[in-house]
Amino acid sequence: MPKLAEAASPDPAGPVERIGRIAELIEASGDHNEALGRLSPQVVDKLHEQRLFRMLLPRAYGGEEIDLVTWFRALEALGKLDASTAWCVCQINGCAMTSAAADPVVARTIWGDRRAALSWGPFVKARAVETDGGHLLSGEWTLSSGSRHATWIGLMAPVFDRAGVPVPLPDGAHMRVFLVPSTAVEWIDNWTVMGLNATNSGGFKVDSLLVPQGYSIYMQQPRSSDLVGPLYRFPLNSLFALGFSGLMLGVARVMLDTVIALASDKKPWMARLALQENHLVQYQIGEAEARLRSARSNVETTAQRVWQAVVVSGDLTIAQRMDIRMATTFGLHEAKAVADVAWDIAGASAIFKSSPLERRMRDVRTITQHVQGRRTHLQEVGAWLLGLEPNLRYA
């Protein structure tokens, strides 16, 4: 069995401080990452060196098992530097969190490697068939962010018995994910998109691949696990929501700061006033700053309040899950509104590849197309507040 990575880093610094150590490299690598179509080897090495792929991994498996507020702040800090890097870190950490639902022997086999990273995405078509010693997997998957830096890949698939009859999932589970070494899949080069280019969230496929018994997990809430830390009381979507909203708020923060600096010097072509003297711009900046601060504070204080309550009680309520869903979805779209204001004020200065706004705006537009960016999440929160049955699929 592979040697288990140390349960705790001897480095007392928290994730945000460790991000600061490599901030210059991450920010400077953004354009290179995009041209490369994935994170550069130097960036990946530094992310591993600073243990940033292990923030949500249980301490029992060599992870840090951080709290919700630290998680939010870490993704916000990365979002300020490069959205694609932050996105990969969020995705790989979310997948690592589900190790709490894995067989401990399997979890130690996967995460015993200090450079272990798990990634997955939804299936285009997939099928798992029961066989001697495990399951035969065939299918194609997509949108697996950070998969090109992963050592293991998750294959979501419905299960069938030997006679071809569907095998029902346990109560509370909505998917089964089979875990295979990344060397076992065939990559599909189909990640040609507008933004988040360096996440290389492309596809892969397998054909009649044997996955041994035990190398799978159920996506469910609550989890059946011997790991009882408060972090693992939360569903994966709560952690993704906090991470991706933090990322988005970080991107918006940089965009607004950029345009504030630009407005101090720029006088648009044939305009009577410099941007700094324009009353509309003054109002837009003031309103955008208020929106960004309010949205960020709402997410952070919600995460803090819910975390403290779960630490004390040991239970996560439906109301708390809905609070996280509401704060994060609203925060994500407030960040989008602030990014739009920054883009509008900058005018033609924003459209050049050399502008710090151009790639970030494409990233913003791509982020909001993700499942975490759906405005319908707020409708679901509203329906629950009105007394209807809660939809917990994404809460």
C-alpha positions as CSV (number, residue, x, y, z in Angstrom):
1,M,0.0,0.0,0.0
2,P,1.4,3.5,-0.8
3,K,2.7,5.4,2.2
4,L,0.1,7.9,3.4
5,A,1.0,11.5,3.1
6,E,1.5,13.3,6.3
7,A,-1.8,14.1,8.1
8,A,-0.8,17.7,8.7
9,S,1.7,20.1,7.1
10,P,4.5,21.3,9.4
11,D,4.0,24.7,7.8
12,P,1.8,26.7,10.2
13,A,0.7,29.1,7.5
14,G,-2.9,29.0,6.3
15,P,-4.0,28.5,2.6
16,V,-4.4,32.3,2.0
17,E,-0.9,33.0,3.2
18,R,0.5,30.2,1.2
19,I,-1.3,31.5,-1.9
20,G,0.4,34.8,-1.3
21,R,3.8,33.1,-1.6
22,I,3.1,32.0,-5.2
23,A,0.8,34.9,-6.2
24,E,3.3,36.5,-8.5
25,L,3.8,33.3,-10.5
26,I,0.1,32.5,-10.7
27,E,-0.9,36.0,-11.9
28,A,2.0,36.2,-14.4
29,S,1.2,32.8,-15.8
30,G,-2.4,33.6,-16.8
31,D,-1.7,34.3,-20.5
32,H,0.8,31.5,-20.8
33,N,-1.7,29.0,-19.3
34,E,-4.3,30.1,-21.8
35,A,-1.9,29.7,-24.7
36,L,-0.9,26.3,-23.4
37,G,-4.5,25.3,-23.0
38,R,-3.9,24.1,-19.4
39,L,-2.1,25.2,-16.3
40,S,1.7,25.3,-16.8
41,P,3.8,22.7,-15.1
42,Q,5.4,25.4,-13.0
43,V,2.0,26.5,-11.6
44,V,0.9,22.9,-10.9
45,D,4.2,22.2,-9.1
46,K,3.7,25.3,-6.9
47,L,0.0,24.4,-6.2
48,H,1.2,21.0,-5.0
49,E,4.1,22.4,-3.1
50,Q,1.7,24.7,-1.1
51,R,-0.8,21.8,-0.6
52,L,-3.6,23.8,-2.3
53,F,-5.1,20.6,-3.8
54,R,-5.6,19.2,-0.3
55,M,-7.6,21.9,1.5
56,L,-10.8,19.8,1.6
57,L,-9.2,16.4,1.9
58,P,-9.7,14.7,5.3
59,R,-6.7,15.0,7.7
60,A,-6.9,11.2,8.0
61,Y,-5.7,11.0,4.3
62,G,-3.1,13.7,4.5
63,G,-5.4,16.7,3.9
64,E,-6.1,19.9,5.8
65,E,-9.9,19.7,6.3
66,I,-10.3,23.5,6.5
67,D,-13.3,25.4,7.5
68,L,-15.9,27.1,5.2
69,V,-14.6,30.7,5.7
70,T,-11.0,29.8,5.0
71,W,-12.2,27.9,1.9
72,F,-14.1,30.9,0.6
73,R,-11.2,33.3,1.3
74,A,-8.7,31.0,-0.4
75,L,-10.7,30.8,-3.6
76,E,-11.3,34.5,-3.6
77,A,-7.5,35.0,-3.3
78,L,-6.9,32.7,-6.2
79,G,-9.7,34.3,-8.3
80,K,-7.9,37.6,-8.0
81,L,-4.8,36.1,-9.7
82,D,-6.2,33.8,-12.4
83,A,-9.7,32.3,-12.8
84,S,-8.6,29.1,-14.5
85,T,-6.1,28.3,-11.8
86,A,-8.7,29.0,-9.1
87,W,-11.3,26.9,-11.0
88,C,-9.0,23.8,-11.2
89,V,-8.1,24.1,-7.5
90,C,-11.8,24.3,-6.6
91,Q,-12.8,21.3,-8.7
92,I,-10.0,19.1,-7.6
93,N,-10.6,20.0,-3.9
94,G,-14.3,19.3,-4.3
95,C,-13.6,15.9,-5.7
96,A,-11.1,15.2,-2.9
97,M,-13.7,16.0,-0.3
98,T,-15.7,13.0,-1.4
99,S,-12.9,10.7,-0.2
100,A,-14.9,10.8,3.1
101,A,-17.4,8.4,1.3
102,A,-14.7,6.1,0.0
103,D,-13.4,2.8,1.4
104,P,-10.5,3.9,3.7
105,V,-8.1,1.5,2.0
106,V,-9.0,2.9,-1.4
107,A,-8.8,6.5,-0.2
108,R,-5.3,5.8,1.2
109,T,-4.3,4.2,-2.1
110,I,-5.4,7.3,-4.1
111,W,-4.3,10.1,-1.8
112,G,-1.2,8.5,-0.4
113,D,0.7,10.1,-3.3
114,R,1.6,13.7,-2.3
115,R,0.7,14.8,-5.9
116,A,-2.6,13.0,-5.9
117,A,-5.5,14.8,-7.7
118,L,-9.0,13.5,-8.6
119,S,-11.2,15.1,-11.3
120,W,-14.5,14.2,-12.9
121,G,-17.3,15.6,-15.0
122,P,-20.8,14.6,-16.2
123,F,-21.2,11.8,-18.7
124,V,-22.3,12.2,-22.3
125,K,-23.1,8.5,-22.3
126,A,-22.0,5.9,-19.7
127,R,-22.8,2.4,-18.4
128,A,-21.4,0.3,-15.6
129,V,-22.1,-3.4,-15.8
130,E,-21.6,-5.8,-12.8
131,T,-19.0,-8.4,-13.4
132,D,-16.7,-10.7,-11.5
133,G,-14.5,-8.6,-9.2
134,G,-16.1,-5.2,-10.0
135,H,-17.7,-3.4,-12.9
136,L,-17.1,-2.9,-16.6
137,L,-17.2,0.8,-17.5
138,S,-17.9,2.2,-21.0
139,G,-18.7,5.7,-22.0
140,E,-17.7,9.3,-22.6
141,W,-17.5,12.1,-20.2
142,T,-17.0,15.9,-20.4
143,L,-16.4,19.1,-18.5
144,S,-13.8,17.6,-16.2
145,S,-11.9,20.7,-15.0
146,G,-8.3,20.1,-14.1
147,S,-8.4,16.6,-15.4
148,R,-5.1,17.0,-17.3
149,H,-3.4,17.5,-14.0
150,A,-5.2,14.6,-12.2
151,T,-3.7,11.3,-11.2
152,W,-7.2,9.7,-10.8
153,I,-10.4,10.2,-12.8
154,G,-14.0,9.8,-11.7
155,L,-16.4,8.1,-14.0
156,M,-20.1,8.8,-13.2
157,A,-22.3,6.1,-14.5
158,P,-25.6,4.3,-14.0
159,V,-25.2,0.7,-12.9
160,F,-26.7,-2.4,-14.5
161,D,-26.6,-6.0,-13.4
162,R,-25.4,-8.9,-15.6
163,A,-28.9,-9.2,-17.1
164,G,-28.9,-5.6,-18.1
165,V,-31.4,-4.5,-15.4
166,P,-30.8,-1.1,-13.8
167,V,-29.4,-1.3,-10.2
168,P,-31.2,1.2,-8.0
169,L,-29.1,3.7,-6.0
170,P,-29.3,3.7,-2.2
171,D,-31.6,6.2,-0.5
172,G,-30.1,9.7,-0.6
173,A,-27.7,9.0,-3.5
174,H,-28.1,10.5,-6.9
175,M,-25.0,9.1,-8.6
176,R,-22.3,6.5,-8.4
177,V,-18.7,7.5,-9.3
178,F,-16.1,4.9,-10.3
179,L,-12.5,5.8,-9.6
180,V,-9.7,4.9,-12.1
181,P,-6.1,6.0,-12.7
182,S,-5.9,8.8,-15.2
183,T,-3.7,6.6,-17.4
184,A,-6.7,4.3,-18.0
185,V,-8.7,6.9,-19.9
186,E,-8.4,8.1,-23.5
187,W,-8.4,11.9,-23.6
188,I,-10.7,13.8,-26.0
189,D,-9.3,17.2,-27.1
190,N,-12.6,19.1,-27.3
191,W,-12.1,22.1,-25.0
192,T,-12.4,25.0,-27.4
193,V,-14.3,27.7,-25.5
194,M,-14.6,31.4,-24.8
195,G,-13.2,31.5,-21.2
196,L,-11.6,29.4,-18.5
197,N,-9.4,28.1,-21.4
198,A,-6.6,26.9,-19.1
199,T,-8.9,24.6,-17.1
200,N,-8.9,22.2,-20.1
201,S,-12.2,20.9,-19.0
202,G,-12.3,18.5,-21.9
203,G,-13.5,15.0,-22.3
204,F,-12.3,11.4,-22.1
205,K,-13.6,7.9,-22.8
206,V,-13.2,4.3,-21.8
207,D,-14.4,1.0,-23.4
208,S,-15.1,-2.1,-21.2
209,L,-12.7,-0.9,-18.5
210,L,-12.7,-3.1,-15.4
211,V,-13.0,-1.1,-12.2
212,P,-12.2,-3.3,-9.2
213,Q,-14.8,-3.7,-6.4
214,G,-14.5,-0.9,-3.8
215,Y,-13.2,1.7,-6.3
216,S,-16.4,3.7,-6.3
217,I,-18.3,6.2,-4.2
218,Y,-21.9,7.3,-3.9
219,M,-22.7,11.0,-4.3
220,Q,-25.1,11.4,-1.4
221,Q,-26.0,13.6,1.6
222,P,-25.7,12.8,4.4
223,R,-22.6,10.7,3.8
224,S,-22.1,7.3,5.4
225,S,-18.6,7.7,6.7
226,D,-16.6,7.2,9.8
227,L,-15.1,10.7,9.3
228,V,-17.3,12.8,11.5
229,G,-15.6,16.2,11.2
230,P,-18.0,19.2,10.6
231,L,-16.7,19.7,7.0
232,Y,-18.2,16.4,5.9
233,R,-21.6,17.3,7.1
234,F,-21.9,19.6,4.1
235,P,-22.9,18.4,0.6
236,L,-20.4,18.9,-2.2
237,N,-22.5,21.5,-3.9
238,S,-22.3,23.8,-0.8
239,L,-18.5,23.7,-1.1
240,F,-18.6,24.2,-4.8
241,A,-21.0,27.1,-4.4
242,L,-18.8,28.8,-1.8
243,G,-15.6,28.2,-3.8
244,F,-16.9,29.4,-7.2
245,S,-18.7,32.4,-5.7
246,G,-15.4,33.4,-3.9
247,L,-13.6,32.9,-7.2
248,M,-16.0,35.2,-9.0
249,L,-16.0,37.9,-6.3
250,G,-12.2,37.8,-6.6
251,V,-12.3,38.3,-10.3
252,A,-14.8,41.2,-10.0
253,R,-12.6,42.8,-7.3
254,V,-9.6,43.0,-9.6
255,M,-11.7,44.3,-12.5
256,L,-13.2,47.1,-10.4
257,D,-9.8,48.1,-9.0
258,T,-8.4,48.1,-12.6
259,V,-11.1,50.4,-13.9
260,I,-10.8,52.7,-10.9
261,A,-7.1,53.1,-11.7
262,L,-7.9,53.6,-15.4
263,A,-10.5,56.3,-14.6
264,S,-7.9,58.4,-12.8
265,D,-6.0,58.8,-16.1
266,K,-8.2,58.2,-19.0
267,K,-10.2,60.8,-21.0
268,P,-12.2,59.0,-23.7
269,W,-11.8,60.1,-27.3
270,M,-13.8,63.3,-28.1
271,A,-15.3,63.3,-24.6
272,R,-15.8,66.6,-22.7
273,L,-14.8,65.1,-19.4
274,A,-12.2,62.6,-18.1
275,L,-13.7,59.5,-16.6
276,Q,-12.7,60.6,-13.1
277,E,-14.8,63.8,-13.6
278,N,-17.8,62.1,-15.2
279,H,-20.8,62.0,-12.8
280,L,-22.2,58.8,-14.2
281,V,-18.9,57.1,-13.8
282,Q,-18.6,58.3,-10.3
283,Y,-22.0,56.9,-9.5
284,Q,-21.3,53.6,-11.2
285,I,-18.1,53.2,-9.3
286,G,-19.8,54.0,-6.0
287,E,-22.7,51.6,-6.6
288,A,-20.4,48.8,-7.9
289,E,-18.2,49.1,-4.8
290,A,-21.2,48.9,-2.5
291,R,-22.6,45.9,-4.4
292,L,-19.3,44.0,-4.3
293,R,-18.6,44.7,-0.6
294,S,-22.2,43.7,0.3
295,A,-22.2,40.5,-1.7
296,R,-18.8,39.4,-0.4
297,S,-19.8,40.2,3.2
298,N,-23.0,38.2,2.8
299,V,-21.3,35.1,1.6
300,E,-18.5,35.3,4.2
301,T,-20.8,35.9,7.2
302,T,-23.2,33.2,6.0
303,A,-20.3,30.7,5.8
304,Q,-19.1,31.8,9.2
305,R,-22.5,31.6,10.9
306,V,-23.4,28.2,9.4
307,W,-20.0,26.7,10.1
308,Q,-20.1,27.7,13.8
309,A,-23.6,26.3,14.2
310,V,-22.7,23.0,12.6
311,V,-19.5,22.7,14.8
312,V,-21.7,23.2,17.9
313,S,-24.6,21.0,16.9
314,G,-23.0,18.4,14.6
315,D,-26.0,18.8,12.2
316,L,-26.6,20.8,9.0
317,T,-30.2,21.9,8.6
318,I,-32.2,22.5,5.4
319,A,-32.4,26.2,6.3
320,Q,-28.6,26.4,6.6
321,R,-28.2,24.7,3.2
322,M,-30.6,27.2,1.7
323,D,-28.8,30.1,3.3
324,I,-25.5,29.0,1.6
325,R,-27.3,28.5,-1.7
326,M,-28.9,31.9,-1.6
327,A,-25.8,33.9,-0.5
328,T,-23.5,32.2,-3.1
329,T,-25.8,32.5,-6.1
330,F,-26.7,36.1,-5.3
331,G,-23.0,36.9,-4.7
332,L,-22.0,35.3,-8.0
333,H,-24.4,37.4,-9.9
334,E,-23.6,40.6,-8.1
335,A,-20.0,40.0,-9.0
336,K,-21.1,39.6,-12.6
337,A,-22.9,42.9,-12.4
338,V,-19.8,44.6,-11.1
339,A,-17.6,43.1,-13.8
340,D,-20.1,44.4,-16.4
341,V,-19.8,47.9,-14.9
342,A,-16.0,47.8,-15.1
343,W,-16.1,46.6,-18.7
344,D,-18.5,49.4,-19.7
345,I,-16.5,52.2,-18.0
346,A,-13.2,51.0,-19.6
347,G,-14.6,51.3,-23.1
348,A,-12.3,50.4,-25.9
349,S,-9.4,50.0,-23.4
350,A,-10.9,46.7,-22.3
351,I,-11.0,44.9,-25.6
352,F,-7.3,44.4,-26.2
353,K,-5.6,41.2,-25.3
354,S,-3.1,43.2,-23.3
355,S,-5.8,44.5,-21.0
356,P,-6.2,42.9,-17.6
357,L,-10.0,43.1,-18.3
358,E,-10.2,41.1,-21.5
359,R,-9.5,37.6,-20.4
360,R,-11.2,38.1,-17.1
361,M,-14.4,39.2,-18.8
362,R,-14.4,36.0,-20.9
363,D,-13.8,34.0,-17.8
364,V,-16.8,35.8,-16.1
365,R,-19.1,35.0,-18.9
366,T,-18.0,31.4,-18.8
367,I,-18.4,31.1,-15.0
368,T,-22.0,32.2,-15.1
369,Q,-22.8,29.5,-17.6
370,H,-21.9,26.8,-15.0
371,V,-24.5,25.0,-13.0
372,Q,-23.4,27.1,-10.0
373,G,-24.4,30.2,-11.9
374,R,-28.0,29.3,-12.5
375,R,-30.4,32.0,-11.4
376,T,-33.0,29.3,-10.9
377,H,-31.2,28.5,-7.6
378,L,-32.8,31.7,-6.2
379,Q,-36.2,30.6,-7.4
380,E,-35.7,27.3,-5.6
381,V,-34.8,29.2,-2.4
382,G,-37.9,31.4,-2.8
383,A,-40.1,28.4,-3.3
384,W,-38.8,26.9,-0.1
385,L,-39.3,30.2,1.8
386,L,-42.9,30.1,0.6
387,G,-43.4,26.8,2.2
388,L,-43.0,24.4,-0.7
389,E,-41.0,21.2,-0.7
390,P,-37.2,22.0,-0.8
391,N,-35.2,21.1,-3.8
392,L,-31.9,20.0,-2.3
393,R,-30.2,18.8,-5.6
394,Y,-28.0,21.9,-5.7
395,A,-28.3,23.0,-2.0
